[in-house]
Amino acid sequence: MITADTPEQVIKTARSPAQRLSTYLLVGLSLSIGWGIRGNFGHEYGAAFAGCLAAITVALMSGREDWRQRVLYFAFFGAIGWGFGASISYMQVISYTQSGHVLSQWYGYTGLFYIGFLWAGLGGAGTALAAVAEQDRLVRLFKPILFVFAAWFFQDLIEDAVAKALQSGLGFDRTWSRHKSPLYWFDADYLGASFALLGVGIYDLQERRQINGWLLPVFAGTGAVLGYLSQWMLQKSGLEAGLSSMLTYQLGDPSYVDPATGKTAFDPHNFLNNWPQWFGDYPQHVGWVIGLVLGITAYFIRFGKFRNGSSLIVYMASGWLLAFLAFPVLGSLFFADVGGIRMTPPRSDDWAGITGVFVGTVLWMRRNQLLPVAVAAVMSGTMGGLGFSGVQCLKHLLMAPGNPTILKNKGVLPESESFLQITTNWANWQHQNWHSFLEQSYGFVNGIAIAVTLAFLATRIPIQTNPKPADPNRGRWTLGVAAVFVLLAIPYVNLVKNVEEWGKKLNPAVWTQAVAEADGSVKTAPAVWDVPYLGHLPKVDYLHLSPDGWFNLTWFFLLVMAVLVVRRHLQEPLAIIPKTWLGKGQLLFLILLWVMVIGNFERALVDWAPQRLLTEWVITINAVLATALVVLAPFEKETVRILPENAFALWYNRVWIRAIAALVLAAPVFLVTNRLVYQYPPYEKLDKVANHTRFGPEASWRARPNLKNAEHK
């Protein structure tokens, strides 16, 4: 039962279900489990799983029946929100905090706060959107999102083929030689943002039934012609070379001297620069391509309607591209002497794009009467930022006992008896999987951030009353899409990575083959490993699939089964599916949780070591506890007292002030605490090989740049 009361009555009521200790524990555990598993699978898909689990538990534990009825929407939008931040590179930032170089360490803690802020901020925004927006608005968002998914799928199909066509014979891949691709640009996901705009543009054309659609090729063609003519005029006037030089800088330091040899370490012609690789390979095509893009952009600015919430995608994707151009690409021109406006040179600069996504999201929420979502984004972001930088500091402090670095810094000689005795006694402690501790602990803090943020909204957001539509089946298809997305899409994009892992460990001889690189070097690459069909029929040697093919075929059958089940359930409820939304949400959570926990264990089993206990065993025990909590803690009938908040604008200003204050205060505190314990030596004696530094004469961007003819750092 949900009621709204006066302030006097609210003070006397029991604590809201969303504010119970069991709620904080379950949401924290859910994101911790997800984050531990994300560490094995990595990137956006792993983070989406973690955010999905937490969003489900938030809805179930809120006590609000209107939120429980949206549990599939919580899972869907929560997963998408948490996925964005996973594109940001952060391992080098962690290394900064351990480097011993004071400026780099401060920068590292600040960077971790910022990354954690963006990650948890967008995760909080996605989860809160499901709680705040009207259901009809959520339903209408599905179509444009599906168009974006389709565009990304198309991108994945053609990207490698296009890159190879532009640069045949170069020998690049998506791992250690990805910077040799002509489409490479700061190791960032600019193509993902561009294809998102392509998808939403196609949706807009379709939704407008081609009104003014015939003008699109006119705008595009005009832009291409003007771009071509502009470049031609620059060439004829002799200005092109000067303009190109003014807008370009090298991603490295040509004057860097190798301390070991005393000579300049790198050939300046071997550096990458701040533009896509194909700009240098096909400079004659730059003008008309830029003009084409600007022409298409002008068309949609003039005629685009972007209804049904699709403008949110425009804000986010455009924000990505604009921030990317503003910071590492063009802004860095003025700061090239210190490595540019780049967080982790020479690694990815997706942080800039995600900054634009966050800004675009907050602006859209403010302009579309969804200010509580913006408040939730900043609130959860602040806690996530403190969590990332704070847990890294805690991890480093826990690693202090028996740490060889501390002993050396205190003057204990490595060959002395006391050094050997101390390091031997603490060897097992030092060799634990401390990075997994960081991931799972940070995940728990992120879960607390989501729980606190949604608990704040649970007692302030009015009950979502959905008027009965003329068509009772309108929008029900989105529930099916969300269910398939959660139960099949999220596990698939993660677990499909197990196939390669199993093959490399169980069949290394057939899984890899020698490949000659363009520079004459030889490296290993995935080989073609075909598996015959069942039965090994005599003289039938053409019926076979790769391991990936078998996995995909199996998942296709699962998908067909799921579609049939969902379709039947929407027509007539199936007995196996609970009648209440609490029961449906619990079933959803348990299936997703244990599919991923078991899949994660299978991934680690082929390379088992004692250090895996801190990951797989802890994840399994936490999953057991989460199972008990999700079944036992929520009740079907609960009372939630709601006092609608009319001053979210005031809260919006407050949370920004607190976010800035947290950033200003946190990094120095973590830095001082770290240095008091580790007592680092002067810069000249620091181990700059094991750790990265952002500043100083041996900064990573100077000493370890990405070079055209070397492996990616």
C-alpha positions as CSV (number, residue, x, y, z in Angstrom):
1,M,0.0,0.0,0.0
2,I,1.3,3.5,-0.9
3,T,0.0,6.6,0.7
4,A,0.8,10.3,0.7
5,D,0.7,12.1,4.1
6,T,1.4,15.4,5.7
7,P,4.9,16.0,7.1
8,E,3.7,15.4,10.6
9,Q,2.4,12.0,9.7
10,V,5.5,11.1,7.7
11,I,7.8,11.7,10.7
12,K,5.8,9.1,12.7
13,T,5.9,6.4,10.1
14,A,8.3,3.4,9.9
15,R,11.3,3.5,7.7
16,S,10.6,3.2,4.0
17,P,11.3,-0.3,2.5
18,A,13.8,1.4,0.2
19,Q,15.8,2.6,3.2
20,R,16.1,-0.7,5.0
21,L,19.5,-2.2,5.7
22,S,18.5,-5.3,3.7
23,T,17.8,-3.1,0.7
24,Y,21.2,-1.4,0.8
25,L,22.9,-4.8,1.3
26,L,21.1,-6.5,-1.5
27,V,21.6,-3.7,-4.1
28,G,25.2,-3.4,-3.0
29,L,25.8,-7.1,-3.3
30,S,24.1,-7.2,-6.7
31,L,26.4,-4.6,-8.2
32,S,29.4,-6.1,-6.4
33,I,28.6,-9.5,-8.0
34,G,28.1,-7.9,-11.4
35,W,31.3,-5.8,-11.1
36,G,33.4,-8.9,-10.1
37,I,32.0,-10.7,-13.2
38,R,32.5,-7.6,-15.3
39,G,36.2,-7.6,-14.4
40,N,36.4,-11.0,-16.2
41,F,34.4,-10.1,-19.3
42,G,35.1,-6.4,-19.4
43,H,33.8,-3.3,-21.2
44,E,30.3,-2.1,-21.7
45,Y,28.5,-5.5,-21.8
46,G,29.9,-6.6,-18.4
47,A,28.9,-3.3,-16.8
48,A,25.5,-3.6,-18.3
49,F,25.0,-6.9,-16.5
50,A,26.0,-5.4,-13.2
51,G,23.7,-2.4,-13.6
52,C,20.8,-4.6,-14.7
53,L,21.1,-6.7,-11.5
54,A,21.1,-3.7,-9.3
55,A,18.2,-2.0,-11.1
56,I,16.1,-5.1,-10.6
57,T,16.7,-5.2,-6.9
58,V,16.0,-1.5,-6.5
59,A,12.5,-2.0,-8.0
60,L,11.8,-5.1,-6.0
61,M,13.0,-3.7,-2.6
62,S,11.3,-0.3,-3.0
63,G,7.9,-1.5,-1.7
64,R,6.3,0.5,-4.4
65,E,4.0,-1.6,-6.6
66,D,4.2,0.9,-9.5
67,W,8.0,0.4,-9.5
68,R,7.7,-3.4,-9.3
69,Q,5.4,-3.3,-12.3
70,R,8.2,-1.6,-14.2
71,V,10.9,-4.1,-13.1
72,L,11.7,-5.0,-16.7
73,Y,12.1,-1.3,-17.6
74,F,14.3,-0.8,-14.6
75,A,16.5,-3.7,-15.8
76,F,16.5,-2.5,-19.4
77,F,17.3,1.2,-18.8
78,G,19.6,0.4,-15.8
79,A,21.7,-1.9,-18.0
80,I,22.0,0.7,-20.7
81,G,22.9,3.5,-18.3
82,W,25.7,1.5,-16.6
83,G,27.1,0.3,-19.8
84,F,28.3,3.7,-21.0
85,G,31.0,4.2,-18.4
86,A,32.7,0.9,-19.2
87,S,34.2,2.3,-22.3
88,I,36.5,4.6,-20.3
89,S,40.1,3.4,-19.8
90,Y,41.1,3.4,-16.1
91,M,43.9,0.9,-15.5
92,Q,46.6,3.6,-16.2
93,V,44.8,6.0,-13.8
94,I,45.1,3.3,-11.1
95,S,48.8,3.0,-11.9
96,Y,49.2,6.8,-11.5
97,T,47.9,6.5,-7.9
98,Q,50.6,4.0,-7.1
99,S,53.5,5.7,-9.0
100,G,55.0,7.6,-6.1
101,H,55.1,10.8,-8.2
102,V,53.1,13.2,-6.2
103,L,51.5,15.2,-9.0
104,S,50.7,12.0,-10.9
105,Q,49.2,10.5,-7.8
106,W,47.0,13.5,-7.1
107,Y,46.0,13.4,-10.8
108,G,45.3,9.7,-10.5
109,Y,42.9,10.0,-7.5
110,T,41.2,12.9,-9.2
111,G,40.9,10.9,-12.4
112,L,39.4,7.9,-10.6
113,F,36.8,10.2,-9.0
114,Y,35.9,11.7,-12.3
115,I,35.6,8.3,-14.0
116,G,33.6,6.9,-11.1
117,F,31.4,10.0,-11.3
118,L,30.6,9.6,-15.0
119,W,30.1,5.8,-14.6
120,A,27.7,5.9,-11.7
121,G,26.1,9.2,-12.9
122,L,24.9,7.6,-16.1
123,G,24.0,4.4,-14.3
124,G,21.9,6.3,-11.8
125,A,20.3,8.3,-14.7
126,G,19.3,5.1,-16.5
127,T,17.9,3.5,-13.4
128,A,16.1,6.7,-12.2
129,L,14.6,7.2,-15.7
130,A,12.6,4.0,-15.2
131,A,11.4,5.3,-11.9
132,V,10.5,8.9,-12.8
133,A,9.2,9.0,-16.4
134,E,5.6,8.2,-17.3
135,Q,5.2,4.7,-18.6
136,D,4.0,5.9,-22.0
137,R,7.3,7.9,-22.4
138,L,9.3,4.8,-21.5
139,V,7.4,2.7,-24.0
140,R,7.9,5.3,-26.8
141,L,11.7,5.2,-26.2
142,F,12.0,1.6,-27.2
143,K,11.6,2.1,-31.0
144,P,14.4,4.7,-31.4
145,I,16.6,2.6,-29.1
146,L,16.1,-0.5,-31.2
147,F,17.0,1.5,-34.3
148,V,20.3,2.5,-32.5
149,F,20.9,-1.2,-31.6
150,A,20.4,-2.1,-35.3
151,A,22.8,0.6,-36.4
152,W,25.4,-0.7,-34.0
153,F,24.9,-4.2,-35.2
154,F,25.4,-3.0,-38.8
155,Q,28.5,-1.1,-37.7
156,D,29.9,-4.3,-36.2
157,L,29.3,-6.2,-39.5
158,I,31.0,-3.7,-41.8
159,E,33.7,-1.9,-39.7
160,D,36.5,-4.4,-40.3
161,A,35.6,-4.9,-43.9
162,V,35.6,-1.1,-44.6
163,A,38.9,-0.7,-42.7
164,K,40.6,-3.6,-44.6
165,A,39.3,-2.1,-47.9
166,L,40.8,1.2,-47.1
167,Q,44.1,-0.3,-46.0
168,S,44.6,-3.7,-47.4
169,G,47.7,-5.7,-46.4
170,L,48.5,-3.6,-43.4
171,G,47.8,-6.4,-40.9
172,F,45.8,-4.7,-38.2
173,D,43.4,-6.3,-35.7
174,R,41.2,-5.1,-32.8
175,T,43.8,-5.8,-30.2
176,W,47.5,-5.0,-30.3
177,S,47.6,-3.5,-33.8
178,R,44.3,-1.7,-33.8
179,H,46.0,1.7,-34.1
180,K,47.0,0.6,-37.6
181,S,43.4,0.6,-38.8
182,P,42.6,3.6,-41.0
183,L,39.4,4.2,-38.8
184,Y,41.5,4.4,-35.6
185,W,41.1,7.7,-33.7
186,F,42.4,8.1,-30.1
187,D,41.3,4.5,-29.5
188,A,37.9,5.9,-28.9
189,D,34.3,4.8,-29.8
190,Y,33.5,7.7,-32.1
191,L,32.1,5.3,-34.6
192,G,29.6,4.1,-32.0
193,A,28.4,7.6,-31.4
194,S,28.2,8.3,-35.1
195,F,26.2,5.2,-35.8
196,A,23.9,6.0,-33.0
197,L,23.1,9.3,-34.8
198,L,22.7,7.3,-38.0
199,G,20.2,5.0,-36.3
200,V,18.2,7.8,-34.8
201,G,18.3,9.7,-38.1
202,I,16.8,6.7,-39.9
203,Y,14.2,6.4,-37.2
204,D,13.3,10.1,-37.6
205,L,12.9,9.7,-41.3
206,Q,10.7,6.6,-40.8
207,E,8.6,8.2,-38.1
208,R,8.0,11.3,-40.2
209,R,6.9,9.1,-43.1
210,Q,9.5,10.6,-45.4
211,I,8.2,14.2,-45.1
212,N,10.9,16.4,-46.6
213,G,13.0,13.2,-46.9
214,W,13.8,14.0,-50.5
215,L,15.8,17.0,-49.3
216,L,18.3,14.8,-47.4
217,P,20.4,13.9,-50.5
218,V,20.2,17.6,-51.6
219,F,21.7,18.8,-48.3
220,A,24.2,15.9,-48.3
221,G,25.3,16.5,-51.9
222,T,25.5,20.3,-51.4
223,G,27.6,19.8,-48.3
224,A,29.9,17.4,-50.1
225,V,30.4,19.8,-53.1
226,L,31.0,22.8,-50.8
227,G,33.5,20.7,-48.8
228,Y,35.3,19.6,-51.9
229,L,35.5,23.2,-53.2
230,S,36.7,24.5,-49.9
231,Q,39.6,22.1,-49.8
232,W,40.4,22.8,-53.5
233,M,40.5,26.6,-52.8
234,L,42.7,26.0,-49.8
235,Q,45.1,23.9,-51.9
236,K,45.2,26.5,-54.7
237,S,45.8,29.4,-52.3
238,G,48.6,27.4,-50.6
239,L,46.8,27.6,-47.2
240,E,46.0,23.9,-46.8
241,A,49.4,22.8,-45.5
242,G,49.4,25.7,-43.0
243,L,45.9,25.0,-41.8
244,S,46.6,21.3,-41.5
245,S,49.7,22.0,-39.5
246,M,47.8,24.4,-37.2
247,L,45.2,21.8,-36.4
248,T,47.5,18.8,-35.9
249,Y,49.8,17.7,-33.1
250,Q,51.8,14.6,-32.6
251,L,50.8,12.1,-29.9
252,G,54.2,11.9,-28.3
253,D,57.3,14.0,-27.5
254,P,59.8,14.2,-30.4
255,S,62.4,15.6,-28.0
256,Y,62.2,12.7,-25.5
257,V,65.7,11.3,-24.7
258,D,66.0,7.7,-23.6
259,P,67.9,7.8,-20.3
260,A,69.6,4.5,-21.1
261,T,71.2,5.7,-24.4
262,G,71.2,9.5,-24.0
263,K,69.7,9.7,-27.5
264,T,66.4,10.8,-29.0
265,A,64.2,7.8,-28.6
266,F,61.6,8.1,-31.3
267,D,61.4,9.0,-35.0
268,P,58.9,11.9,-35.2
269,H,57.4,10.4,-38.4
270,N,56.5,7.3,-36.4
271,F,54.1,9.2,-34.1
272,L,50.3,9.1,-34.5
273,N,48.4,12.4,-34.6
274,N,45.1,13.8,-33.4
275,W,43.1,12.9,-36.5
276,P,41.8,9.6,-37.9
277,Q,44.5,7.5,-39.7
278,W,42.7,7.8,-43.0
279,F,43.1,11.6,-43.0
280,G,46.8,11.0,-43.7
281,D,46.2,8.1,-46.1
282,Y,43.5,9.8,-48.2
283,P,43.9,13.6,-47.7
284,Q,42.3,14.3,-51.0
285,H,38.9,13.1,-49.7
286,V,38.9,14.9,-46.3
287,G,37.1,18.0,-47.6
288,W,34.1,16.4,-49.3
289,V,33.6,13.8,-46.5
290,I,33.5,16.6,-43.8
291,G,31.2,18.6,-46.1
292,L,28.9,15.5,-46.5
293,V,28.6,15.1,-42.7
294,L,27.9,18.8,-42.2
295,G,25.3,18.7,-44.9
296,I,23.5,15.8,-43.4
297,T,23.7,17.5,-40.0
298,A,22.2,20.7,-41.4
299,Y,19.3,18.8,-42.8
300,F,18.4,17.2,-39.5
301,I,18.8,20.5,-37.6
302,R,16.4,22.0,-40.1
303,F,13.8,19.3,-40.5
304,G,14.4,16.7,-37.8
305,K,11.6,16.2,-35.3
306,F,13.1,13.4,-33.1
307,R,9.8,12.6,-31.4
308,N,9.0,9.9,-28.8
309,G,12.1,10.6,-26.8
310,S,14.6,10.0,-29.7
311,S,15.9,13.5,-29.1
312,L,17.6,12.0,-25.9
313,I,19.8,9.9,-28.2
314,V,20.6,13.0,-30.3
315,Y,21.7,14.9,-27.1
316,M,23.8,11.9,-25.9
317,A,25.5,11.0,-29.2
318,S,26.0,14.7,-30.2
319,G,27.4,15.4,-26.8
320,W,29.9,12.5,-27.2
321,L,31.2,13.9,-30.5
322,L,31.3,17.5,-29.5
323,A,33.2,16.8,-26.2
324,F,35.6,14.5,-28.0
325,L,36.4,17.3,-30.5
326,A,36.6,19.9,-27.8
327,F,39.0,18.1,-25.6
328,P,41.5,15.6,-27.0
329,V,41.2,16.6,-30.7
330,L,41.2,20.4,-30.7
331,G,41.6,21.5,-27.1
332,S,44.9,19.5,-26.8
333,L,46.4,21.7,-29.5
334,F,47.1,24.3,-26.7
335,F,48.5,21.7,-24.3
336,A,50.5,19.4,-26.5
337,D,53.6,20.0,-24.3
338,V,52.0,18.2,-21.4
339,G,50.4,15.5,-23.4
340,G,47.2,17.4,-24.3
341,I,43.8,17.3,-22.6
342,R,43.9,13.6,-22.4
343,M,43.3,11.5,-19.2
344,T,45.4,8.5,-19.9
345,P,47.7,9.1,-22.9
346,P,48.5,7.0,-24.9
347,R,45.3,5.0,-24.0
348,S,41.7,5.6,-25.0
349,D,40.1,9.0,-24.7
350,D,36.5,7.7,-24.4
351,W,36.3,9.7,-21.1
352,A,35.8,12.9,-23.2
353,G,33.0,11.4,-25.2
354,I,31.3,10.0,-22.0
355,T,31.6,13.5,-20.5
356,G,29.5,14.7,-23.5
357,V,27.0,11.9,-23.0
358,F,26.6,12.8,-19.3
359,V,26.2,16.5,-20.1
360,G,23.7,15.8,-22.9
361,T,21.7,13.5,-20.7
362,V,21.4,16.0,-17.9
363,L,20.5,18.8,-20.2
364,W,17.8,16.7,-21.9
365,M,16.3,15.7,-18.5
366,R,16.2,19.3,-17.4
367,R,14.5,20.4,-20.6
368,N,11.9,17.6,-20.6
369,Q,10.6,18.0,-17.0
370,L,12.6,15.1,-15.7
371,L,14.7,17.1,-13.2
372,P,14.6,14.3,-10.6
373,V,16.6,12.1,-13.0
374,A,19.3,14.8,-13.3
375,V,19.4,15.0,-9.5
376,A,19.8,11.3,-9.3
377,A,22.6,11.3,-11.9
378,V,24.7,13.8,-9.9
379,M,23.9,12.2,-6.5
380,S,24.8,8.7,-7.6
381,G,27.8,10.0,-9.6
382,T,29.2,11.7,-6.5
383,M,29.1,8.5,-4.4
384,G,30.5,6.5,-7.3
385,G,33.4,8.9,-7.7
386,L,34.2,8.7,-4.0
387,G,33.9,5.0,-4.2
388,F,36.3,4.5,-7.1
389,S,39.1,6.7,-5.7
390,G,38.4,5.7,-2.1
391,V,38.5,1.9,-2.7
392,Q,41.7,2.3,-4.6
393,C,43.3,4.1,-1.7
394,L,41.9,1.4,0.7
395,K,43.3,-1.4,-1.5
396,H,46.7,0.2,-1.6
397,L,46.7,0.6,2.2
398,L,45.7,-3.1,2.7
399,M,48.7,-4.1,0.5
400,A,51.1,-2.3,2.8
401,P,52.0,-5.2,5.2
402,G,55.1,-6.9,3.9
403,N,55.2,-4.7,0.8
404,P,58.7,-4.8,-0.8
405,T,58.3,-1.3,-2.1
406,I,57.8,0.1,1.4
407,L,60.7,-1.8,2.8
408,K,63.0,-0.5,0.1
409,N,61.8,3.0,0.6
410,K,62.7,2.7,4.3
411,G,66.2,1.6,3.4
412,V,65.9,-2.1,4.0
413,L,68.3,-3.9,1.6
414,P,66.7,-6.5,-0.6
415,E,69.5,-9.0,0.1
416,S,69.2,-8.6,3.9
417,E,67.8,-11.3,6.1
418,S,65.0,-9.1,7.6
419,F,63.8,-8.1,4.0
420,L,63.6,-11.8,2.9
421,Q,61.9,-12.9,6.1
422,I,59.2,-10.1,6.0
423,T,58.5,-10.5,2.3
424,T,58.4,-14.4,2.6
425,N,55.9,-14.2,5.5
426,W,53.6,-11.8,3.6
427,A,54.1,-13.3,0.1
428,N,50.7,-15.0,-0.1
429,W,49.0,-11.8,1.1
430,Q,50.8,-9.7,-1.5
431,H,49.9,-12.2,-4.2
432,Q,46.2,-12.1,-3.7
433,N,44.0,-10.9,-6.5
434,W,43.8,-7.4,-5.2
435,H,42.4,-6.0,-8.4
436,S,39.4,-8.2,-8.0
437,F,39.1,-6.8,-4.4
438,L,39.0,-3.3,-6.0
439,E,36.4,-4.3,-8.5
440,Q,34.0,-6.1,-6.2
441,S,34.4,-3.4,-3.4
442,Y,33.9,-0.6,-5.9
443,G,30.9,-2.4,-7.3
444,F,29.4,-2.7,-3.8
445,V,29.9,1.1,-3.3
446,N,28.2,1.7,-6.6
447,G,25.3,-0.4,-5.4
448,I,25.0,1.6,-2.3
449,A,25.0,4.8,-4.4
450,I,22.1,3.5,-6.5
451,A,20.2,2.3,-3.4
452,V,20.6,5.6,-1.6
453,T,19.7,7.6,-4.7
454,L,16.6,5.6,-5.5
455,A,15.6,5.5,-1.8
456,F,15.7,9.3,-2.0
457,L,13.3,9.3,-4.9
458,A,11.1,6.5,-3.6
459,T,9.5,8.8,-1.0
460,R,9.4,11.9,-3.2
461,I,8.2,10.8,-6.6
462,P,4.4,10.6,-6.9
463,I,2.7,7.4,-7.7
464,Q,2.8,6.6,-11.4
465,T,-0.9,6.1,-12.3
466,N,-1.2,4.9,-15.8
467,P,-4.5,5.7,-17.5
468,K,-6.0,2.8,-19.3
469,P,-5.3,3.2,-23.0
470,A,-7.9,2.6,-25.7
471,D,-5.9,-0.4,-26.8
472,P,-5.0,-2.5,-23.7
473,N,-2.2,-4.3,-25.7
474,R,-0.5,-1.0,-26.7
475,G,3.1,-1.1,-25.6
476,R,3.0,-4.6,-24.1
477,W,5.6,-5.7,-26.8
478,T,8.2,-3.6,-24.9
479,L,7.9,-6.0,-22.0
480,G,8.8,-8.8,-24.2
481,V,11.7,-7.0,-25.7
482,A,13.0,-6.0,-22.3
483,A,12.7,-9.6,-21.1
484,V,14.6,-11.0,-24.0
485,F,17.2,-8.3,-23.7
486,V,17.8,-9.1,-20.0
487,L,17.7,-12.9,-20.1
488,L,19.3,-13.6,-23.5
489,A,21.1,-10.5,-25.0
490,I,23.1,-9.5,-21.9
491,P,24.2,-13.1,-21.1
492,Y,25.1,-13.7,-24.8
493,V,27.3,-10.7,-25.3
494,N,29.3,-11.7,-22.2
495,L,29.3,-15.5,-22.3
496,V,30.2,-15.7,-26.0
497,K,33.7,-14.5,-25.0
498,N,34.1,-17.8,-23.1
499,V,34.5,-19.7,-26.3
500,E,37.8,-18.1,-27.2
501,E,39.0,-18.5,-23.6
502,W,38.2,-22.2,-23.5
503,G,39.9,-22.7,-26.9
504,K,43.1,-20.9,-26.0
505,K,43.5,-23.0,-22.8
506,L,42.2,-26.4,-23.9
507,N,43.4,-26.4,-27.5
508,P,46.2,-23.8,-27.8
509,A,47.8,-25.6,-30.8
510,V,44.8,-25.3,-33.0
511,W,43.5,-22.1,-31.6
512,T,46.4,-19.9,-32.7
513,Q,48.5,-19.6,-35.8
514,A,51.5,-17.6,-36.9
515,V,50.7,-14.5,-38.8
516,A,53.3,-12.3,-40.6
517,E,53.0,-8.6,-39.8
518,A,53.6,-5.9,-42.4
519,D,56.8,-4.9,-40.7
520,G,58.2,-8.5,-41.0
521,S,57.5,-9.5,-37.4
522,V,55.5,-12.7,-36.6
523,K,52.8,-12.9,-34.0
524,T,50.0,-15.3,-33.2
525,A,46.4,-14.7,-34.1
526,P,43.1,-16.7,-33.8
527,A,43.2,-19.7,-36.2
528,V,40.2,-21.3,-38.0
529,W,39.0,-24.1,-35.7
530,D,36.1,-26.0,-37.2
531,V,34.2,-28.6,-35.3
532,P,32.3,-31.3,-37.3
533,Y,28.6,-31.9,-36.9
534,L,27.5,-34.6,-34.5
535,G,28.0,-38.1,-35.8
536,H,31.0,-37.6,-38.1
537,L,29.1,-39.1,-41.0
538,P,31.3,-41.1,-43.4
539,K,32.7,-39.0,-46.3
540,V,30.8,-36.0,-45.1
541,D,33.4,-33.4,-44.3
542,Y,31.6,-30.1,-45.2
543,L,29.1,-30.0,-42.4
544,H,31.1,-28.1,-39.7
545,L,31.0,-24.9,-37.7
546,S,33.6,-23.0,-35.7
547,P,33.2,-23.0,-31.9
548,D,31.7,-19.5,-32.1
549,G,29.3,-20.9,-34.7
550,W,28.2,-23.7,-32.5
551,F,27.7,-21.2,-29.6
552,N,25.7,-18.8,-31.8
553,L,23.6,-21.6,-33.2
554,T,22.7,-22.8,-29.7
555,W,21.8,-19.2,-28.7
556,F,19.7,-18.8,-31.8
557,F,17.6,-21.8,-30.7
558,L,17.3,-20.2,-27.2
559,L,16.2,-17.0,-28.8
560,V,13.5,-18.7,-30.9
561,M,12.2,-20.5,-27.8
562,A,12.2,-17.2,-25.8
563,V,10.2,-15.4,-28.5
564,L,7.6,-18.2,-28.6
565,V,7.3,-18.2,-24.8
566,V,7.0,-14.4,-24.5
567,R,4.4,-14.3,-27.4
568,R,2.3,-17.0,-25.7
569,H,2.6,-15.3,-22.3
570,L,1.4,-12.0,-23.7
571,Q,-1.6,-13.8,-25.2
572,E,-2.4,-16.0,-22.2
573,P,-0.4,-15.9,-18.9
574,L,1.7,-19.1,-18.5
575,A,1.5,-21.0,-15.2
576,I,5.2,-21.1,-14.7
577,I,5.5,-17.3,-14.6
578,P,4.3,-15.8,-11.2
579,K,1.2,-13.8,-11.2
580,T,2.6,-10.9,-9.1
581,W,5.2,-8.5,-10.3
582,L,7.3,-9.1,-7.2
583,G,7.4,-12.8,-8.1
584,K,8.2,-12.0,-11.8
585,G,11.0,-9.7,-10.7
586,Q,12.4,-12.3,-8.3
587,L,12.4,-15.0,-11.1
588,L,14.0,-12.5,-13.5
589,F,16.8,-11.7,-11.0
590,L,17.5,-15.3,-10.1
591,I,17.8,-16.6,-13.7
592,L,20.0,-13.7,-14.8
593,L,22.2,-14.0,-11.6
594,W,22.9,-17.7,-11.8
595,V,23.3,-17.9,-15.5
596,M,26.1,-15.3,-15.3
597,V,27.6,-16.7,-12.0
598,I,27.9,-20.2,-13.6
599,G,29.1,-18.8,-16.9
600,N,31.8,-16.8,-15.1
601,F,32.9,-19.8,-13.1
602,E,33.2,-21.8,-16.4
603,R,35.4,-19.1,-17.9
604,A,37.8,-19.3,-14.9
605,L,37.8,-23.1,-14.6
606,V,40.1,-23.7,-17.5
607,D,42.8,-21.5,-15.9
608,W,42.1,-22.1,-12.3
609,A,44.6,-20.9,-9.6
610,P,44.3,-20.2,-5.9
611,Q,44.0,-16.4,-6.6
612,R,40.7,-17.1,-8.3
613,L,39.1,-17.8,-4.9
614,L,39.0,-14.1,-4.2
615,T,36.9,-13.7,-7.3
616,E,34.9,-16.8,-8.2
617,W,34.4,-18.1,-4.6
618,V,33.5,-14.7,-3.2
619,I,31.1,-14.0,-6.1
620,T,29.4,-17.4,-5.6
621,I,29.0,-16.9,-1.8
622,N,27.6,-13.3,-2.4
623,A,25.2,-14.8,-5.0
624,V,23.9,-17.2,-2.4
625,L,23.4,-14.4,0.1
626,A,21.7,-12.2,-2.6
627,T,19.4,-15.1,-3.5
628,A,18.3,-15.4,0.1
629,L,17.8,-11.7,0.4
630,V,15.8,-11.2,-2.8
631,V,13.5,-14.0,-1.8
632,L,13.1,-13.2,1.9
633,A,13.5,-9.5,2.3
634,P,10.7,-8.0,0.1
635,F,7.0,-8.4,1.0
636,E,4.0,-8.4,-1.2
637,K,2.1,-5.9,0.8
638,E,4.2,-3.0,2.1
639,T,3.4,0.6,3.1
640,V,5.4,3.4,1.5
641,R,4.7,7.0,2.7
642,I,5.3,9.5,0.0
643,L,5.7,13.2,0.4
644,P,6.0,14.6,-3.1
645,E,9.0,16.9,-3.6
646,N,8.3,20.3,-5.3
647,A,11.8,21.7,-5.0
648,F,14.0,19.4,-7.1
649,A,15.6,22.5,-8.6
650,L,16.9,23.3,-5.1
651,W,18.1,19.8,-4.8
652,Y,19.8,19.9,-8.2
653,N,21.9,22.9,-7.0
654,R,22.7,21.2,-3.7
655,V,24.0,18.0,-5.3
656,W,26.3,19.8,-7.6
657,I,27.8,21.8,-4.7
658,R,28.4,18.5,-2.8
659,A,29.9,16.9,-5.9
660,I,32.4,19.6,-6.4
661,A,33.2,19.7,-2.6
662,A,33.7,15.9,-2.7
663,L,36.1,16.2,-5.6
664,V,38.1,19.0,-4.0
665,L,38.4,17.3,-0.6
666,A,38.7,13.6,-1.5
667,A,41.8,13.5,-3.8
668,P,44.1,15.4,-1.4
669,V,43.0,13.2,1.6
670,F,43.6,10.0,-0.3
671,L,46.9,11.3,-1.6
672,V,48.2,12.3,1.8
673,T,47.1,9.0,3.4
674,N,48.9,7.0,0.7
675,R,52.1,8.9,0.9
676,L,52.3,8.7,4.7
677,V,52.2,4.9,4.5
678,Y,54.4,4.3,1.5
679,Q,57.0,7.1,2.0
680,Y,58.2,7.3,-1.6
681,P,61.7,8.2,-2.6
682,P,62.6,11.2,-4.9
683,Y,61.4,11.1,-8.5
684,E,64.7,9.9,-9.8
685,K,64.6,6.7,-7.8
686,L,60.9,5.8,-8.5
687,D,60.1,2.7,-10.4
688,K,58.8,4.2,-13.6
689,V,58.8,0.9,-15.5
690,A,56.3,-0.9,-13.3
691,N,54.0,2.2,-12.9
692,H,52.8,4.9,-15.1
693,T,53.2,8.6,-14.5
694,R,51.1,11.4,-16.1
695,F,53.6,14.2,-15.6
696,G,57.4,14.5,-15.4
697,P,60.2,13.8,-17.8
698,E,59.4,10.1,-17.9
699,A,55.6,10.5,-18.2
700,S,54.0,7.6,-20.0
701,W,52.9,9.7,-23.0
702,R,56.6,10.7,-23.5
703,A,58.3,7.4,-22.8
704,R,55.7,4.9,-24.0
705,P,53.8,6.5,-26.9
706,N,51.9,4.5,-29.5
707,L,54.0,4.2,-32.6
708,K,52.8,3.3,-36.1
709,N,55.1,0.3,-36.4
710,A,54.8,-1.1,-32.8
711,E,52.1,-2.8,-30.7
712,H,49.4,-0.7,-29.1
713,K,50.2,0.2,-25.5
